Amino acid sequence: MTIVWAVVSAMLMLAAVLTTIRVLRGPTSLDRLVALDTIIALCMCGLAAWAAFSRDSTVVPAIVALSLVSFVGSIAIARFRVRDDEA
């Protein structure tokens, strides 16, 4: 199980680094917003992997809270986003 945990951790960290690069280099604000949503999803995946590895379900409320905040944030950003060419 430790090898699986190490592989999952490495893959999640690689995905987080690549997504962070997209946040920094994204040509439009929409690219950056999608990348930030992806980082939140990666955090939720990391918490779920940790819960499976440690067999501890106390992080499940944190996963639910992150998903709700991410959803509300995405909806708010989609609603009030200003186009890049208008700025």
N, C-alpha and C positions, 0 to 999 in steps of 0.2 A: 504494500500500500504506500510505502514511503517513496518508492520509485515513481508511482503514478502521481503522487502529490508533487514531486519535484518536476515532472514533465508538465503537469497542468500549470504549475506556478511559472515555469519558464515560458510557456506559450502565452499565458495571460500577461506577463511582463513585456514580452515582445510585442504583443498586440497593443498594450498601453503605450509603449514607446513610439510605435508607428502611428498611432492615433494622435499622440501629442505632437508629432511632426506635422500631421494634417492640421491640427489646431493652429500651430505657429505659421505654417506656410499656405494655408487655405486661401485661394484667391478671392472668394466671396464670403460674406458673413454666413450664408446658408451652409457652406462647407464646414465652417467652424462650429456652427450649432449642431450639425449632425455628428461631428467628431466629439463634441462634449457629451451628447447623448450616448454615444458609443462608450466613452470613458465611464459614464455612470453604469451602463450595462456591464462593462468589464468588472467594475467594483462589485456589482451584485453577483456576478459569476464567481469572483474570488471569494466572497463571503459564503456562497453556497458550497464551493469546493472545500473551504475550511470547515464548514459544518459537517460535510460528509466525511472528511478526514478525521476530525476530532470526535465525531459522533455526538456532537453537542448542538442542540436545537435552539439555544438561546439567541442566536444571531438571526433567526427567521423574522422577528419583528423589525429588525434593522433592514433586512432585504425588502420587506413589504413597504416600510417607510421610504426607502430610496426609490422604489418603483412608483409610488404615489407622487412623490415630489418631482421625479423626472417627468412623469406624465403631465402633471399640472404645469410644470415649467415649459415643456414642449408645446403644449396648447397655447399658453400665454405668449410665447415667442412667435408661434405661427400666426397668432391673431394680431399682434402689434408690431411685427417686423416691418421695417422700412426697406424698400428696395435699394440695392447698392448704387444704382445709377442716379437715384434721387438725392442722395446725401451730399 
